[in-house]
Structures are given as structure tokens and as C-alpha cells.
Amino acid sequence: MKVIRNIKELRAEIGQHRSMASGPVGLVPTMGFLHEGHESLIKRAREMTGTVVLSIFVNPIQFGPGEDFETYPRDEGRDLSVAEANGVDIVFIPGVQEMYPQPTKTKVTVSELTSLLCGASRPGHFDGVTTVVNKLFNIVNPDYAFFGMKDAQQVAVIEQMVQDLNMDVTIVPCPIVRETDGLALSSRNVYLSAEERKQALVLSKSLKEATRQLAQEEVATAGEVRNLLVKIISDAPLARIDYAEVLTFPQLQPIEPDTRLADTGKDCILALAVYFGRTRLIDNTLFQMKEGIPHV
């Protein structure tokens, strides 16, 4: 495994891999502090590609004022051990100066999809995400790029960017990985106190219950589902809801409260963002419509 911090050197190394006909190049973009969710992306990349590139870069331009850029958890030594254990070929760890040698005057913006959910709560966040992902695609030129579905809005935004700009890369969405008690894995989980972490289980609990009631037709409309999510989450005293929404996916179009999900004719997402103390956690469940019935 090679650790590279320079763009020019990275391009040369990837060029050598391509010249040896080692197969497709896969990119796993991360901000580090790797957990089992990241490992699942690496393993999927290892299955599908001949060269796996893992990037570790805490991207400053996707953090807003007062957010946790400076305190975002970092552990490069552990990250490198995890990468090597999972068969990564190249780890790209650029500094901020390497990625942004001068104040950037160019940003990539995806409209509409970024105006709600996390985009509404974190103005400018997705401009930072799409800009850095665009830069990484230009630097690595991957055949495949792997993203976790825990941030389903991010996946939808990046897929839209790839489609709109005719980028020659295939986005591979990968399932959410959870702790045994249901909490979705996140690097920010380390911020939670013991009690906050206990109460954070209400996210997966609410999604699971909404799934059950949808399957048994105890709830059917978007409004009923949203009300159920809010009711269950609100039972946790430390929970402060940022959003609990029911949208089409990947279009991320709002669904009228009295509309039955089965009548939308589209796949749907139940999306949550909830604060526990100062820690903001996201989670979601996707439903695919099959014969007019929602299926997880």
C-alpha cells in the first residue's frame, strides 16, 4: 500500500497501475476516522476494481461557520492500518494547501436537490461536497466511486452532478452499516455522551417502526408517516429534530401530506436529521415501489 500526499505523484502512480492493465480504478472518498461503514465501501471497491484508491481529506469548504471542522475526529495512523487491512492499494492524504493552493474561485453547484434536508440546514455544504468530489474525480479519474447511503442526499446530488456533466465514472451506492443495536455508523458518534448515544437509538427505532406500519398498511400517507417519525423521536428527551421528511428518491421531491406513498409511483425516502446535544446525526430508509406497494 502506498501513501501519497501530492497530486502529481498520485496521478503518476495511478498511471502506472493503468499501464499494467490492473483493471478498473475505484475511488473511496472519505474524511477519515474510518469505521466499519468505510470498510464496507473499501471491500465493495476491492470486489469490483483492480486498483483501490482511498482518499482521506477533511474538506474545509463543506463546513459552515461554527461547525466542527477544527474538531472533526482524526486518527491517521489508525486509518492507515484499517486501509491496509482491507486491501487498499493507494491512500491519498492531501493537505488543505495541496487541494486548495489558493482561494478557490470556482465551485460546482447542483441546484434543487440541495435546497432541502441537509442543504437547508447547512447552506453551502453541498457546494463544498460537489466541488471537492469533482476535484477528486479529476485527480484520480476513477472508473467507479463508492459512497455510503447513510447520506442518501449526498449520493443523489453526486449522481446528478455526474449525469449533468457527462462524467465518465460510475457511482456505486453502498448500504448503511449499523451497530448491533441499530445506530448508523458515523465518525461523529464519538461526540455522543453515554446517555445521548442511548437515546440516539430512537432514529433507527422510528424508521423501523415506520417500515413495519407501512408494510402492514397501518400508515399510508406521507403525513401519517412523518407524524409517526416525529412522535417516536420526540419521546427521547435529548432529541432535537432538525428534519423528519418523506420525499421521492432520488428526485428529492416533497410529497403532499395526504398522498399515499403507494400512489406516488416513485421510490421514496424517509430522511432524518436529529441533534443530541451538539451532535447532529442523520439516518434514512429507502422504499422501492413494487406493484404499488412500498418495499424496503
ABEGO torsion letter per residue (X at the ends): XBBBABAAAAAAAAAAAAAAGAEBBBBBBBAEGBBAAAAAAAAAAAAABABBBBBBBBBAAABBBGBAAAABBBBAAAAAAAAAAAGBABBBBBBAAAABABBBABBBBBBGAAABEAAAABBGAAAAAAAAAAAAAAAAGBABBBBBAABAAAAAAAAAAAAAAGBBBBBBBBBBBBBAAGBBBBAAAAABBAAAAAAAAAAAAAAAAAAAAAAAGABABAAAAAAAAAAAAAABAABBBABBBBBBOAAGBBBBAABBAAAAGBBBBBBBBBBBEABBBBBBBBBBBBGGBBBX
